[in-house]
Amino acid sequence: KLLRFFRLAQGGSFMRVLLVNGFPRTAAGGKDAAEFKAIVSAGLADSHSKVLPSVAFASRDLTTVVDFLYDQTTEFTNPDSLKQFEHLDLVVIAGDPNLLPWSPLCNHVRMLLKQCIKQHKPTLVMGFGFSMLAFLCAMGSTPVKVFNGRGRGSALGDLRQIPESICMSLGENESFLDAASGDLYRRQSGRADWQKFGNVGMHTAMSSADVEAAAKRRPAGVTETTASAAQPKVLTTECIAEKCRYELQHWVTQGLPEKFLVPARHLWEVHRHPPSPLKMIASSSRGPQICQLGPVMGLQFVASQK
């Protein structure tokens, strides 16, 4: 239904769609990617009407979207790439909901989504794309490189235990992430203390107490820079989403009951109050499930044929 709305809104005789696959390169990831493409194709298809446009798909993964990237402040300054991007009618980004948006693997797709927001491109993001949307709303263009927990953050208490030798070797944009709150900390030049400078717009599904307990279970002698932050345990892979009271009549949820079941495979949750200017349309006990930013629609879950 959502995809058909985009198609009807396009209004021309031909529709160009970019599919960005962020699923892992495994057998299971390949299956998820194939299902994702099939769902998008079916959603845009309408064999009962000849007035709707025909659809042409371009498929890319995390490393092959560069031919659509254009930003004069970066190395991506090819005007042909800008033309290719401008010719797109719809961008759909979906993938592993546990791929974190500040990961170097996401650099190119994050730039693509930023372009979509800046140029008001009709866009649908699911899974990691949803996290990326919240991250961009929270941090904008601020470069973030998380050094603790192998890029996944850790308990705030670990901040007091980082050796001074590690602190002195940190790069300009390297930050400590408190996984329980999403807060980022940096050492200011010439100062010994850490200063909070931002928030990534999301947090681990573990409670603060769980994060602290996981830190205490770390083997003796293993430093935070080499130890992986413990992964939160999610007891179920589904949750109940509920329409927000002030968005009950939103077109994207028309035809759905007030409460509906959605997949919940994410180990990180967008904050209960998502970063501005995201508008929340449906929420759950596992964080926001549907959000909107202008022509960009975000789903925490990845749609499936189930």
C-alpha positions, 0 to 999 in steps of 0.5 A: 500500500505504501509503495503504491502511494509513492507510485500514484504520487509520481504521476508520470509514465515511467518510474525509476526506483533505486533499491539499496540492499543492506543485508549481510552477505550470507545465505540468510542475508541473500534470502532476505534481500531477495524477499525484500526485492520481491515485496517492493516489486509486488508493492509497485505492481498493479496489473489492473491499471494501464494508467500507472507508470511502468517501473525500472529498478536499479539495485545496489548494495552498501558499496555500490551506491557511489554512482548516485552520490554527489556532494561538493564537500567530498570526493563525490563531485561527478555531475553525472552522478547528480543527474542519475540521482535526480532522475530517480523517482523513489529510493528504497533502503532496507537491511540488517536492523542491527547494522549501526548507522555510524559504522564505516560500512554505512558511509555511502548509504548514509550520504545517499540518505542525506541527499534524499532528505536534502532534495526531498526525494520520496524515500522508504527506509526499513531496518538499518535505514530507519536507524540511519534516519534517526541518526541523521536527525540527531547528529546531522553532518557531525562525523562520529567514530565510536572507539569503545565496544568495537564501535557499539558503545558500552557502559558509561562507567567504562569512561572512568577506566580508560587508560590515559595512553588510550586517551592520548592516542584518540583521533579528532572525531573519536568518541565514547558512546554510552550504549544505554543512553546514546550519549557521546563524549569526547576529550577536548583538546588540552583538557583531561575531562570528557565532555558530552557533545551529542546523542545518536538518537538511539540506545541499546535494548539492554537496560542501564543495569544490564550494560553495567553488569555486562561490563563487570563480566568482562574478563580481567585484563581485557581493555575496552578497546579490544573487548566487544560490548555484550549484545543485549538479549531480545526475548521475542522477535515480534512486538505490538505496534500501536498507532499514535493517538494524534496520527490515527488517520495518517494515510500510511496506517489506513486499513490497519487496526489500532494495534498490529504485530510487527517483527522486532529483531533490532537490538538497538531502539530509536528513543521513545521521543525520536529526534526532531524533526522526525514525526512518530506515527506508530510506537511500541514497547520496543521504540518507535516503529513508523516515523516520517520526515517529509517525503521520507517514510521510515519503518523500524522493521523490514517488511516480509511476506509473512 
